[in-house]
C-alpha cells in the first residue's frame, strides 16, 4: 500500500459523505461555492420544462381523448415530435 493513496482515499470518502475541509485551509478561490456547469444548468432546465409540459399535457382535453385511443401515450416518438 502507498501511504499518499490511502490518505487520498480517506479524504475522498469524507468529501463524498459531505464532510469537507475547513475553508481556512483551502485556497482563496475555493472559499466560495463553485459555479454550476453550463451542461448541468441546461439539463436541470430541460428536466424542469419536461415536468411542466407533462403536467399541462395530462390536464388537457387532448390528453384524455388521446389516452382513450392509445393507453401508452405519450410515447417517446410522440415526445420527440412535439
PyMOL Python script that loads the backbone (N, CA, C, O; Angstrom):
from pymol import cmd

cmd.read_pdbstr("""\
ATOM      1  N   UNK A   1       0.835  -1.197   0.000  1.00  0.00           N
ATOM      2  CA  UNK A   1       0.000   0.000   0.000  1.00  0.00           C
ATOM      3  C   UNK A   1       0.872   1.251   0.000  1.00  0.00           C
ATOM      4  O   UNK A   1       1.945   1.294   0.602  1.00  0.00           O
ATOM      5  N   UNK A   2       0.380   2.244  -0.685  1.00  0.00           N
ATOM      6  CA  UNK A   2       1.102   3.504  -0.824  1.00  0.00           C
ATOM      7  C   UNK A   2       0.404   4.548   0.035  1.00  0.00           C
ATOM      8  O   UNK A   2      -0.766   4.857  -0.192  1.00  0.00           O
ATOM      9  N   UNK A   3       1.103   5.089   1.007  1.00  0.00           N
ATOM     10  CA  UNK A   3       0.512   5.992   2.007  1.00  0.00           C
ATOM     11  C   UNK A   3      -0.255   7.178   1.402  1.00  0.00           C
ATOM     12  O   UNK A   3      -1.380   7.436   1.829  1.00  0.00           O
ATOM     13  N   UNK A   4       0.308   7.913   0.421  1.00  0.00           N
ATOM     14  CA  UNK A   4      -0.464   9.030  -0.153  1.00  0.00           C
ATOM     15  C   UNK A   4      -1.787   8.584  -0.775  1.00  0.00           C
ATOM     16  O   UNK A   4      -2.778   9.311  -0.706  1.00  0.00           O
ATOM     17  N   UNK A   5      -1.810   7.394  -1.382  1.00  0.00           N
ATOM     18  CA  UNK A   5      -3.060   6.894  -1.967  1.00  0.00           C
ATOM     19  C   UNK A   5      -4.093   6.600  -0.884  1.00  0.00           C
ATOM     20  O   UNK A   5      -5.274   6.905  -1.047  1.00  0.00           O
ATOM     21  N   UNK A   6      -3.646   6.011   0.215  1.00  0.00           N
ATOM     22  CA  UNK A   6      -4.563   5.720   1.319  1.00  0.00           C
ATOM     23  C   UNK A   6      -5.157   7.006   1.879  1.00  0.00           C
ATOM     24  O   UNK A   6      -6.353   7.082   2.163  1.00  0.00           O
ATOM     25  N   UNK A   7      -4.312   8.005   2.032  1.00  0.00           N
ATOM     26  CA  UNK A   7      -4.797   9.289   2.559  1.00  0.00           C
ATOM     27  C   UNK A   7      -5.790   9.923   1.581  1.00  0.00           C
ATOM     28  O   UNK A   7      -6.819  10.457   1.996  1.00  0.00           O
ATOM     29  N   UNK A   8      -5.480   9.862   0.288  1.00  0.00           N
ATOM     30  CA  UNK A   8      -6.375  10.416  -0.731  1.00  0.00           C
ATOM     31  C   UNK A   8      -7.717   9.688  -0.712  1.00  0.00           C
ATOM     32  O   UNK A   8      -8.766  10.318  -0.852  1.00  0.00           O
ATOM     33  N   UNK A   9      -7.690   8.371  -0.539  1.00  0.00           N
ATOM     34  CA  UNK A   9      -8.932   7.593  -0.461  1.00  0.00           C
ATOM     35  C   UNK A   9      -9.774   8.028   0.734  1.00  0.00           C
ATOM     36  O   UNK A   9     -10.989   8.187   0.618  1.00  0.00           O
ATOM     37  N   UNK A  10      -9.126   8.218   1.877  1.00  0.00           N
ATOM     38  CA  UNK A  10      -9.856   8.640   3.082  1.00  0.00           C
ATOM     39  C   UNK A  10     -10.474  10.019   2.887  1.00  0.00           C
ATOM     40  O   UNK A  10     -11.617  10.253   3.279  1.00  0.00           O
ATOM     41  N   UNK A  11      -9.716  10.933   2.278  1.00  0.00           N
ATOM     42  CA  UNK A  11     -10.226  12.285   2.034  1.00  0.00           C
ATOM     43  C   UNK A  11     -11.379  12.255   1.032  1.00  0.00           C
ATOM     44  O   UNK A  11     -12.347  13.002   1.180  1.00  0.00           O
ATOM     45  N   UNK A  12     -11.285  11.406   0.025  1.00  0.00           N
ATOM     46  CA  UNK A  12     -12.363  11.289  -0.965  1.00  0.00           C
ATOM     47  C   UNK A  12     -13.636  10.760  -0.315  1.00  0.00           C
ATOM     48  O   UNK A  12     -14.732  11.220  -0.634  1.00  0.00           O
ATOM     49  N   UNK A  13     -13.499   9.801   0.590  1.00  0.00           N
ATOM     50  CA  UNK A  13     -14.668   9.268   1.300  1.00  0.00           C
ATOM     51  C   UNK A  13     -15.313  10.341   2.163  1.00  0.00           C
ATOM     52  O   UNK A  13     -16.539  10.436   2.220  1.00  0.00           O
ATOM     53  N   UNK A  14     -14.497  11.152   2.835  1.00  0.00           N
ATOM     54  CA  UNK A  14     -15.031  12.247   3.652  1.00  0.00           C
ATOM     55  C   UNK A  14     -15.810  13.228   2.778  1.00  0.00           C
ATOM     56  O   UNK A  14     -16.909  13.654   3.131  1.00  0.00           O
ATOM     57  N   UNK A  15     -15.228  13.576   1.640  1.00  0.00           N
ATOM     58  CA  UNK A  15     -15.882  14.522   0.733  1.00  0.00           C
ATOM     59  C   UNK A  15     -17.191  13.954   0.206  1.00  0.00           C
ATOM     60  O   UNK A  15     -18.175  14.683   0.083  1.00  0.00           O
ATOM     61  N   UNK A  16     -17.217  12.669  -0.105  1.00  0.00           N
ATOM     62  CA  UNK A  16     -18.434  12.030  -0.613  1.00  0.00           C
ATOM     63  C   UNK A  16     -19.533  12.015   0.436  1.00  0.00           C
ATOM     64  O   UNK A  16     -20.716  12.036   0.098  1.00  0.00           O
ATOM     65  N   UNK A  17     -19.149  11.979   1.705  1.00  0.00           N
ATOM     66  CA  UNK A  17     -20.125  11.985   2.798  1.00  0.00           C
ATOM     67  C   UNK A  17     -20.542  13.402   3.175  1.00  0.00           C
ATOM     68  O   UNK A  17     -21.342  13.586   4.093  1.00  0.00           O
ATOM     69  N   UNK A  18     -20.010  14.404   2.477  1.00  0.00           N
ATOM     70  CA  UNK A  18     -20.373  15.788   2.756  1.00  0.00           C
ATOM     71  C   UNK A  18     -19.469  16.456   3.765  1.00  0.00           C
ATOM     72  O   UNK A  18     -19.690  17.616   4.114  1.00  0.00           O
ATOM     73  N   UNK A  19     -18.471  15.767   4.235  1.00  0.00           N
ATOM     74  CA  UNK A  19     -17.521  16.347   5.178  1.00  0.00           C
ATOM     75  C   UNK A  19     -16.407  16.992   4.366  1.00  0.00           C
ATOM     76  O   UNK A  19     -15.637  16.296   3.704  1.00  0.00           O
ATOM     77  N   UNK A  20     -16.319  18.306   4.411  1.00  0.00           N
ATOM     78  CA  UNK A  20     -15.320  18.979   3.596  1.00  0.00           C
ATOM     79  C   UNK A  20     -14.244  19.614   4.467  1.00  0.00           C
ATOM     80  O   UNK A  20     -14.347  19.651   5.693  1.00  0.00           O
ATOM     81  N   UNK A  21     -13.233  20.100   3.813  1.00  0.00           N
ATOM     82  CA  UNK A  21     -12.119  20.735   4.504  1.00  0.00           C
ATOM     83  C   UNK A  21     -12.559  22.055   5.122  1.00  0.00           C
ATOM     84  O   UNK A  21     -13.529  22.672   4.683  1.00  0.00           O
ATOM     85  N   UNK A  22     -11.839  22.468   6.132  1.00  0.00           N
ATOM     86  CA  UNK A  22     -12.066  23.768   6.740  1.00  0.00           C
ATOM     87  C   UNK A  22     -11.749  24.832   5.694  1.00  0.00           C
ATOM     88  O   UNK A  22     -10.711  24.756   5.037  1.00  0.00           O
ATOM     89  N   UNK A  23     -12.623  25.819   5.529  1.00  0.00           N
ATOM     90  CA  UNK A  23     -12.449  26.840   4.496  1.00  0.00           C
ATOM     91  C   UNK A  23     -11.128  27.586   4.646  1.00  0.00           C
ATOM     92  O   UNK A  23     -10.539  28.006   3.650  1.00  0.00           O
ATOM     93  N   UNK A  24     -10.665  27.753   5.862  1.00  0.00           N
ATOM     94  CA  UNK A  24      -9.412  28.488   6.084  1.00  0.00           C
ATOM     95  C   UNK A  24      -8.205  27.750   5.510  1.00  0.00           C
ATOM     96  O   UNK A  24      -7.205  28.376   5.161  1.00  0.00           O
ATOM     97  N   UNK A  25      -8.292  26.438   5.412  1.00  0.00           N
ATOM     98  CA  UNK A  25      -7.156  25.672   4.899  1.00  0.00           C
ATOM     99  C   UNK A  25      -7.173  25.540   3.375  1.00  0.00           C
ATOM    100  O   UNK A  25      -6.231  25.009   2.786  1.00  0.00           O
ATOM    101  N   UNK A  26      -8.234  26.020   2.742  1.00  0.00           N
ATOM    102  CA  UNK A  26      -8.348  25.941   1.284  1.00  0.00           C
ATOM    103  C   UNK A  26      -7.811  27.211   0.629  1.00  0.00           C
ATOM    104  O   UNK A  26      -7.752  28.254   1.280  1.00  0.00           O
ATOM    105  N   UNK A  27      -7.420  27.145  -0.640  1.00  0.00           N
ATOM    106  CA  UNK A  27      -7.027  28.361  -1.361  1.00  0.00           C
ATOM    107  C   UNK A  27      -8.206  29.338  -1.429  1.00  0.00           C
ATOM    108  O   UNK A  27      -9.364  28.926  -1.355  1.00  0.00           O
ATOM    109  N   UNK A  28      -7.910  30.617  -1.568  1.00  0.00           N
ATOM    110  CA  UNK A  28      -8.924  31.680  -1.534  1.00  0.00           C
ATOM    111  C   UNK A  28     -10.048  31.444  -2.545  1.00  0.00           C
ATOM    112  O   UNK A  28     -11.216  31.662  -2.226  1.00  0.00           O
ATOM    113  N   UNK A  29      -9.710  31.000  -3.762  1.00  0.00           N
ATOM    114  CA  UNK A  29     -10.743  30.842  -4.794  1.00  0.00           C
ATOM    115  C   UNK A  29     -11.718  29.703  -4.493  1.00  0.00           C
ATOM    116  O   UNK A  29     -12.764  29.604  -5.134  1.00  0.00           O
ATOM    117  N   UNK A  30     -11.391  28.848  -3.530  1.00  0.00           N
ATOM    118  CA  UNK A  30     -12.292  27.753  -3.166  1.00  0.00           C
ATOM    119  C   UNK A  30     -13.148  28.077  -1.944  1.00  0.00           C
ATOM    120  O   UNK A  30     -13.890  27.217  -1.471  1.00  0.00           O
ATOM    121  N   UNK A  31     -13.058  29.280  -1.434  1.00  0.00           N
ATOM    122  CA  UNK A  31     -13.866  29.656  -0.274  1.00  0.00           C
ATOM    123  C   UNK A  31     -15.338  29.801  -0.646  1.00  0.00           C
ATOM    124  O   UNK A  31     -16.220  29.537   0.172  1.00  0.00           O
ATOM    125  N   UNK A  32     -15.598  30.221  -1.879  1.00  0.00           N
ATOM    126  CA  UNK A  32     -16.979  30.376  -2.334  1.00  0.00           C
ATOM    127  C   UNK A  32     -17.440  29.093  -3.013  1.00  0.00           C
ATOM    128  O   UNK A  32     -16.634  28.247  -3.399  1.00  0.00           O
ATOM    129  N   UNK A  33     -18.749  28.971  -3.146  1.00  0.00           N
ATOM    130  CA  UNK A  33     -19.315  27.813  -3.838  1.00  0.00           C
ATOM    131  C   UNK A  33     -18.912  27.859  -5.308  1.00  0.00           C
ATOM    132  O   UNK A  33     -18.929  28.921  -5.929  1.00  0.00           O
ATOM    133  N   UNK A  34     -18.553  26.707  -5.859  1.00  0.00           N
ATOM    134  CA  UNK A  34     -18.164  26.642  -7.261  1.00  0.00           C
ATOM    135  C   UNK A  34     -19.386  26.811  -8.160  1.00  0.00           C
ATOM    136  O   UNK A  34     -20.468  26.332  -7.824  1.00  0.00           O
ATOM    137  N   UNK A  35     -19.227  27.487  -9.299  1.00  0.00           N
ATOM    138  CA  UNK A  35     -20.366  27.666 -10.204  1.00  0.00           C
ATOM    139  C   UNK A  35     -20.761  26.339 -10.848  1.00  0.00           C
ATOM    140  O   UNK A  35     -19.931  25.454 -11.053  1.00  0.00           O
ATOM    141  N   UNK A  36     -22.035  26.229 -11.156  1.00  0.00           N
ATOM    142  CA  UNK A  36     -22.531  25.024 -11.829  1.00  0.00           C
ATOM    143  C   UNK A  36     -22.097  25.064 -13.291  1.00  0.00           C
ATOM    144  O   UNK A  36     -21.937  26.139 -13.869  1.00  0.00           O
ATOM    145  N   UNK A  37     -21.912  23.921 -13.867  1.00  0.00           N
ATOM    146  CA  UNK A  37     -21.519  23.871 -15.277  1.00  0.00           C
ATOM    147  C   UNK A  37     -22.716  24.219 -16.156  1.00  0.00           C
ATOM    148  O   UNK A  37     -23.869  24.040 -15.762  1.00  0.00           O
ATOM    149  N   UNK A  38     -22.423  24.713 -17.336  1.00  0.00           N
ATOM    150  CA  UNK A  38     -23.483  25.065 -18.284  1.00  0.00           C
ATOM    151  C   UNK A  38     -24.297  23.824 -18.625  1.00  0.00           C
ATOM    152  O   UNK A  38     -25.521  23.888 -18.737  1.00  0.00           O
ATOM    153  N   UNK A  39     -23.623  22.710 -18.786  1.00  0.00           N
ATOM    154  CA  UNK A  39     -24.303  21.460 -19.111  1.00  0.00           C
ATOM    155  C   UNK A  39     -25.279  21.059 -18.006  1.00  0.00           C
ATOM    156  O   UNK A  39     -26.407  20.656 -18.290  1.00  0.00           O
ATOM    157  N   UNK A  40     -24.851  21.166 -16.754  1.00  0.00           N
ATOM    158  CA  UNK A  40     -25.722  20.809 -15.630  1.00  0.00           C
ATOM    159  C   UNK A  40     -26.908  21.758 -15.544  1.00  0.00           C
ATOM    160  O   UNK A  40     -28.029  21.324 -15.277  1.00  0.00           O
ATOM    161  N   UNK A  41     -26.676  23.051 -15.768  1.00  0.00           N
ATOM    162  CA  UNK A  41     -27.773  24.021 -15.748  1.00  0.00           C
ATOM    163  C   UNK A  41     -28.778  23.731 -16.858  1.00  0.00           C
ATOM    164  O   UNK A  41     -29.989  23.784 -16.641  1.00  0.00           O
ATOM    165  N   UNK A  42     -28.269  23.428 -18.038  1.00  0.00           N
ATOM    166  CA  UNK A  42     -29.152  23.132 -19.177  1.00  0.00           C
ATOM    167  C   UNK A  42     -29.972  21.870 -18.915  1.00  0.00           C
ATOM    168  O   UNK A  42     -31.167  21.831 -19.208  1.00  0.00           O
ATOM    169  N   UNK A  43     -29.336  20.848 -18.366  1.00  0.00           N
ATOM    170  CA  UNK A  43     -30.032  19.599 -18.068  1.00  0.00           C
ATOM    171  C   UNK A  43     -31.121  19.832 -17.024  1.00  0.00           C
ATOM    172  O   UNK A  43     -32.230  19.314 -17.159  1.00  0.00           O
ATOM    173  N   UNK A  44     -30.815  20.599 -15.998  1.00  0.00           N
ATOM    174  CA  UNK A  44     -31.790  20.909 -14.961  1.00  0.00           C
ATOM    175  C   UNK A  44     -32.975  21.685 -15.542  1.00  0.00           C
ATOM    176  O   UNK A  44     -34.128  21.393 -15.225  1.00  0.00           O
ATOM    177  N   UNK A  45     -32.686  22.673 -16.393  1.00  0.00           N
ATOM    178  CA  UNK A  45     -33.736  23.464 -17.014  1.00  0.00           C
ATOM    179  C   UNK A  45     -34.619  22.596 -17.910  1.00  0.00           C
ATOM    180  O   UNK A  45     -35.844  22.717 -17.878  1.00  0.00           O
ATOM    181  N   UNK A  46     -34.004  21.723 -18.706  1.00  0.00           N
ATOM    182  CA  UNK A  46     -34.779  20.841 -19.585  1.00  0.00           C
ATOM    183  C   UNK A  46     -35.649  19.875 -18.790  1.00  0.00           C
ATOM    184  O   UNK A  46     -36.783  19.601 -19.184  1.00  0.00           O
ATOM    185  N   UNK A  47     -35.137  19.357 -17.682  1.00  0.00           N
ATOM    186  CA  UNK A  47     -35.946  18.480 -16.826  1.00  0.00           C
ATOM    187  C   UNK A  47     -37.136  19.232 -16.255  1.00  0.00           C
ATOM    188  O   UNK A  47     -38.243  18.697 -16.181  1.00  0.00           O
ATOM    189  N   UNK A  48     -36.902  20.482 -15.848  1.00  0.00           N
ATOM    190  CA  UNK A  48     -37.988  21.312 -15.317  1.00  0.00           C
ATOM    191  C   UNK A  48     -39.059  21.535 -16.391  1.00  0.00           C
ATOM    192  O   UNK A  48     -40.253  21.411 -16.118  1.00  0.00           O
ATOM    193  N   UNK A  49     -38.628  21.863 -17.608  1.00  0.00           N
ATOM    194  CA  UNK A  49     -39.586  22.080 -18.699  1.00  0.00           C
ATOM    195  C   UNK A  49     -40.381  20.819 -19.012  1.00  0.00           C
ATOM    196  O   UNK A  49     -41.588  20.886 -19.249  1.00  0.00           O
ATOM    197  N   UNK A  50     -39.711  19.674 -19.014  1.00  0.00           N
ATOM    198  CA  UNK A  50     -40.391  18.411 -19.304  1.00  0.00           C
ATOM    199  C   UNK A  50     -41.451  18.103 -18.249  1.00  0.00           C
ATOM    200  O   UNK A  50     -42.559  17.688 -18.591  1.00  0.00           O
ATOM    201  N   UNK A  51     -41.129  18.299 -16.985  1.00  0.00           N
ATOM    202  CA  UNK A  51     -42.107  18.057 -15.915  1.00  0.00           C
ATOM    203  C   UNK A  51     -43.302  18.991 -16.057  1.00  0.00           C
ATOM    204  O   UNK A  51     -44.450  18.579 -15.890  1.00  0.00           O
ATOM    205  N   UNK A  52     -43.020  20.256 -16.368  1.00  0.00           N
ATOM    206  CA  UNK A  52     -44.099  21.234 -16.540  1.00  0.00           C
ATOM    207  C   UNK A  52     -44.983  20.862 -17.723  1.00  0.00           C
ATOM    208  O   UNK A  52     -46.210  20.938 -17.647  1.00  0.00           O
ATOM    209  N   UNK A  53     -44.337  20.455 -18.827  1.00  0.00           N
ATOM    210  CA  UNK A  53     -45.100  20.061 -20.001  1.00  0.00           C
ATOM    211  C   UNK A  53     -45.975  18.856 -19.687  1.00  0.00           C
ATOM    212  O   UNK A  53     -47.143  18.835 -20.076  1.00  0.00           O
ATOM    213  N   UNK A  54     -45.445  17.850 -18.994  1.00  0.00           N
ATOM    214  CA  UNK A  54     -46.228  16.654 -18.663  1.00  0.00           C
ATOM    215  C   UNK A  54     -47.446  17.007 -17.820  1.00  0.00           C
ATOM    216  O   UNK A  54     -48.531  16.468 -18.039  1.00  0.00           O
ATOM    217  N   UNK A  55     -47.271  17.913 -16.853  1.00  0.00           N
ATOM    218  CA  UNK A  55     -48.413  18.339 -16.029  1.00  0.00           C
ATOM    219  C   UNK A  55     -49.486  18.989 -16.891  1.00  0.00           C
ATOM    220  O   UNK A  55     -50.671  18.685 -16.754  1.00  0.00           O
ATOM    221  N   UNK A  56     -49.068  19.882 -17.777  1.00  0.00           N
ATOM    222  CA  UNK A  56     -50.035  20.572 -18.644  1.00  0.00           C
ATOM    223  C   UNK A  56     -50.692  19.604 -19.621  1.00  0.00           C
ATOM    224  O   UNK A  56     -51.897  19.680 -19.861  1.00  0.00           O
ATOM    225  N   UNK A  57     -49.910  18.703 -20.178  1.00  0.00           N
ATOM    226  CA  UNK A  57     -50.442  17.734 -21.129  1.00  0.00           C
ATOM    227  C   UNK A  57     -51.483  16.848 -20.472  1.00  0.00           C
ATOM    228  O   UNK A  57     -52.540  16.595 -21.051  1.00  0.00           O
ATOM    229  N   UNK A  58     -51.192  16.372 -19.264  1.00  0.00           N
ATOM    230  CA  UNK A  58     -52.128  15.473 -18.588  1.00  0.00           C
ATOM    231  C   UNK A  58     -53.417  16.169 -18.173  1.00  0.00           C
ATOM    232  O   UNK A  58     -54.436  15.510 -17.965  1.00  0.00           O
ATOM    233  N   UNK A  59     -53.388  17.480 -18.052  1.00  0.00           N
ATOM    234  CA  UNK A  59     -54.613  18.195 -17.678  1.00  0.00           C
ATOM    235  C   UNK A  59     -55.377  18.714 -18.899  1.00  0.00           C
ATOM    236  O   UNK A  59     -56.428  19.337 -18.747  1.00  0.00           O
ATOM    237  N   UNK A  60     -54.865  18.468 -20.099  1.00  0.00           N
ATOM    238  CA  UNK A  60     -55.531  18.969 -21.302  1.00  0.00           C
ATOM    239  C   UNK A  60     -56.609  18.000 -21.786  1.00  0.00           C
ATOM    240  O   UNK A  60     -56.508  16.796 -21.549  1.00  0.00           O
ATOM    241  N   UNK A  61     -57.637  18.512 -22.462  1.00  0.00           N
ATOM    242  CA  UNK A  61     -58.676  17.645 -23.026  1.00  0.00           C
ATOM    243  C   UNK A  61     -58.116  16.708 -24.107  1.00  0.00           C
ATOM    244  O   UNK A  61     -58.609  15.594 -24.282  1.00  0.00           O
ATOM    245  N   UNK A  62     -57.097  17.159 -24.819  1.00  0.00           N
ATOM    246  CA  UNK A  62     -56.492  16.321 -25.863  1.00  0.00           C
ATOM    247  C   UNK A  62     -55.883  15.060 -25.266  1.00  0.00           C
ATOM    248  O   UNK A  62     -55.950  13.989 -25.869  1.00  0.00           O
ATOM    249  N   UNK A  63     -55.288  15.184 -24.083  1.00  0.00           N
ATOM    250  CA  UNK A  63     -54.675  14.024 -23.436  1.00  0.00           C
ATOM    251  C   UNK A  63     -55.732  12.967 -23.148  1.00  0.00           C
ATOM    252  O   UNK A  63     -55.520  11.785 -23.417  1.00  0.00           O
ATOM    253  N   UNK A  64     -56.864  13.387 -22.606  1.00  0.00           N
ATOM    254  CA  UNK A  64     -57.921  12.431 -22.265  1.00  0.00           C
ATOM    255  C   UNK A  64     -58.422  11.712 -23.508  1.00  0.00           C
ATOM    256  O   UNK A  64     -58.653  10.503 -23.477  1.00  0.00           O
ATOM    257  N   UNK A  65     -58.591  12.441 -24.591  1.00  0.00           N
ATOM    258  CA  UNK A  65     -59.038  11.837 -25.840  1.00  0.00           C
ATOM    259  C   UNK A  65     -57.967  10.890 -26.392  1.00  0.00           C
ATOM    260  O   UNK A  65     -58.264   9.761 -26.783  1.00  0.00           O
ATOM    261  N   UNK A  66     -56.762  11.349 -26.417  1.00  0.00           N
ATOM    262  CA  UNK A  66     -55.661  10.536 -26.934  1.00  0.00           C
ATOM    263  C   UNK A  66     -55.455   9.296 -26.073  1.00  0.00           C
ATOM    264  O   UNK A  66     -55.169   8.218 -26.595  1.00  0.00           O
ATOM    265  N   UNK A  67     -55.598   9.439 -24.774  1.00  0.00           N
ATOM    266  CA  UNK A  67     -55.409   8.322 -23.836  1.00  0.00           C
ATOM    267  C   UNK A  67     -56.484   7.250 -24.049  1.00  0.00           C
ATOM    268  O   UNK A  67     -56.217   6.059 -23.887  1.00  0.00           O
ATOM    269  N   UNK A  68     -57.698   7.677 -24.412  1.00  0.00           N
ATOM    270  CA  UNK A  68     -58.759   6.696 -24.646  1.00  0.00           C
ATOM    271  C   UNK A  68     -58.489   5.872 -25.911  1.00  0.00           C
ATOM    272  O   UNK A  68     -58.971   4.747 -26.038  1.00  0.00           O
ATOM    273  N   UNK A  69     -57.719   6.439 -26.840  1.00  0.00           N
ATOM    274  CA  UNK A  69     -57.372   5.734 -28.071  1.00  0.00           C
ATOM    275  C   UNK A  69     -56.113   4.892 -27.872  1.00  0.00           C
ATOM    276  O   UNK A  69     -56.056   3.730 -28.275  1.00  0.00           O
ATOM    277  N   UNK A  70     -55.107   5.502 -27.242  1.00  0.00           N
ATOM    278  CA  UNK A  70     -53.810   4.837 -27.045  1.00  0.00           C
ATOM    279  C   UNK A  70     -53.400   4.983 -25.586  1.00  0.00           C
ATOM    280  O   UNK A  70     -52.984   6.061 -25.161  1.00  0.00           O
ATOM    281  N   UNK A  71     -53.514   3.917 -24.830  1.00  0.00           N
ATOM    282  CA  UNK A  71     -53.255   3.943 -23.391  1.00  0.00           C
ATOM    283  C   UNK A  71     -51.778   4.143 -23.054  1.00  0.00           C
ATOM    284  O   UNK A  71     -51.444   4.501 -21.924  1.00  0.00           O
ATOM    285  N   UNK A  72     -50.895   3.914 -24.021  1.00  0.00           N
ATOM    286  CA  UNK A  72     -49.463   4.058 -23.747  1.00  0.00           C
ATOM    287  C   UNK A  72     -48.958   5.477 -23.996  1.00  0.00           C
ATOM    288  O   UNK A  72     -47.759   5.731 -23.883  1.00  0.00           O
ATOM    289  N   UNK A  73     -49.834   6.384 -24.326  1.00  0.00           N
ATOM    290  CA  UNK A  73     -49.440   7.763 -24.639  1.00  0.00           C
ATOM    291  C   UNK A  73     -48.939   8.481 -23.401  1.00  0.00           C
ATOM    292  O   UNK A  73     -49.385   8.152 -22.301  1.00  0.00           O
ATOM    293  N   UNK A  74     -48.062   9.416 -23.517  1.00  0.00           N
ATOM    294  CA  UNK A  74     -47.335   9.789 -24.723  1.00  0.00           C
ATOM    295  C   UNK A  74     -46.113   8.907 -24.916  1.00  0.00           C
ATOM    296  O   UNK A  74     -45.364   8.647 -23.974  1.00  0.00           O
ATOM    297  N   UNK A  75     -45.922   8.454 -26.143  1.00  0.00           N
ATOM    298  CA  UNK A  75     -44.778   7.593 -26.450  1.00  0.00           C
ATOM    299  C   UNK A  75     -43.518   8.441 -26.624  1.00  0.00           C
ATOM    300  O   UNK A  75     -43.594   9.664 -26.749  1.00  0.00           O
ATOM    301  N   UNK A  76     -42.373   7.788 -26.630  1.00  0.00           N
ATOM    302  CA  UNK A  76     -41.119   8.524 -26.824  1.00  0.00           C
ATOM    303  C   UNK A  76     -41.085   9.173 -28.203  1.00  0.00           C
ATOM    304  O   UNK A  76     -40.567  10.279 -28.362  1.00  0.00           O
ATOM    305  N   UNK A  77     -41.638   8.480 -29.200  1.00  0.00           N
ATOM    306  CA  UNK A  77     -41.664   9.049 -30.548  1.00  0.00           C
ATOM    307  C   UNK A  77     -42.528  10.309 -30.562  1.00  0.00           C
ATOM    308  O   UNK A  77     -42.156  11.309 -31.175  1.00  0.00           O
ATOM    309  N   UNK A  78     -43.664  10.264 -29.899  1.00  0.00           N
ATOM    310  CA  UNK A  78     -44.537  11.432 -29.808  1.00  0.00           C
ATOM    311  C   UNK A  78     -43.811  12.575 -29.102  1.00  0.00           C
ATOM    312  O   UNK A  78     -43.905  13.729 -29.522  1.00  0.00           O
ATOM    313  N   UNK A  79     -43.092  12.252 -28.034  1.00  0.00           N
ATOM    314  CA  UNK A  79     -42.371  13.274 -27.283  1.00  0.00           C
ATOM    315  C   UNK A  79     -41.313  13.943 -28.164  1.00  0.00           C
ATOM    316  O   UNK A  79     -41.100  15.151 -28.062  1.00  0.00           O
ATOM    317  N   UNK A  80     -40.655  13.173 -29.021  1.00  0.00           N
ATOM    318  CA  UNK A  80     -39.644  13.750 -29.910  1.00  0.00           C
ATOM    319  C   UNK A  80     -40.287  14.662 -30.951  1.00  0.00           C
ATOM    320  O   UNK A  80     -39.692  15.662 -31.351  1.00  0.00           O
ATOM    321  N   UNK A  81     -41.494  14.324 -31.388  1.00  0.00           N
ATOM    322  CA  UNK A  81     -42.161  15.108 -32.427  1.00  0.00           C
ATOM    323  C   UNK A  81     -42.743  16.415 -31.904  1.00  0.00           C
ATOM    324  O   UNK A  81     -42.914  17.365 -32.667  1.00  0.00           O
ATOM    325  N   UNK A  82     -43.046  16.472 -30.620  1.00  0.00           N
ATOM    326  CA  UNK A  82     -43.681  17.686 -30.086  1.00  0.00           C
ATOM    327  C   UNK A  82     -42.693  18.615 -29.454  1.00  0.00           C
ATOM    328  O   UNK A  82     -43.073  19.676 -28.960  1.00  0.00           O
TER     329      UNK A  82
END
""", "prot")
cmd.dss("prot")
cmd.show_as("cartoon", "prot")
cmd.util.cbc("prot")
cmd.orient("prot")
